Amino acid sequence: MLGATATAAQAHQLDMNNGSDFAWVTRDHRSVYVCDNEADNHGVWVDYATAAGHSYVARDPDGKGGDCGHQFPPDGSRIVRARLCEQNADCTPFRNA
């Protein structure tokens, strides 16, 4: 197959949701989005880890205001696992990206 450089592990997008809140790790595993879609005053964020062994947090900047949070890992490494969390509620289990 000419031109195919992604491995099977890299060729998918990781989607997460908790109620109406949602997040995803992009197909190339180089960034994460998080969207608070509930007007409940509970902040939403994604805890994620990279192949370099670092852990980070990406947050929705404005609650249900319409903007989603977007973050590239500061270490420039691929995202290898993530979970979606909501303030005063549970987090989804960590899932491999």
N, C-alpha and C positions, 0 to 999 in steps of 0.2 A: 504494500500500500504506500504509494508515494505521497509525500507531504504530511503524513500523519506522525506527529511527534509526541502527542500526549499519551501517557500511559493510561491504563484502565482506571487507576486510582484518581487520576487528574481529570477524567472526562465526564464528571458529573457535578451538578450544583447541589449543595446541601441546604435543604429548606427546613425551617423550624417554625412552629407556631404554638401559641399559648392563648387560647381564646381567640380574640380578633387581632392580637399582637403577632407580628411575624418578623422573621429575619432569614437571611440566607448568606452563605459563603459562595462566592462566585465560582464559576466552572474551572477557572485557572487556579483557584485557591489563593489568590493574591489580595483579596479584599473581602470585607463583610459589610452588610447592610442590616439595619435594625429599625423597625417601624412600630411606633406606639399607635394603635388604632382604636384605643378605648379612652373615652373621656371620664376616667375614674381617678385621676390625680395619682396614679401609681406609675412611677418611672419604669422604663424598660431598657434592658441592656443585654449585650452578648458578652459572655466570658469566652475567650478563645486562647488556644495555645498554638505555637508555631513549631516548625521542624527544628528550629534553632534552640528550642527548649524554653522559650520565654512565654509568659502569660500576659494578656492584655484585656482591656474592657472597651467595648464600643457602645456608646449610648445614643438614644434618640434625643436630639437637642431641644425639642420643643413640645414634647408630649404629643397629644393628638392634634397639634397645630398644622399638620400637613407635610412637614419635612421629615424625611428619614435620616438616621445617622449613617455615615459611611466612613470606613476607616481602612487604610492600608497598614499592615503590621509595621511598626516603627523599625523593626530589625530587618525588614526587607525579605523575610523568609515566608515560605508557604504556610498557610493555616492547615493544621492537621486535626484539630478537634474543636468543637464549639458547643455551647448551650445557650438557650434564651432564658432570661430571668425577668421577673416582674416584682417591683417593690411590694412588700406585704403579701406576697404570694410565693408559690414554688418556682423553681427553675426546672426546665426540661432536663432530662439526663444528658450528659456529655455524649456527643456522637462523633465518630470519626468522619473527617471531611474527605 
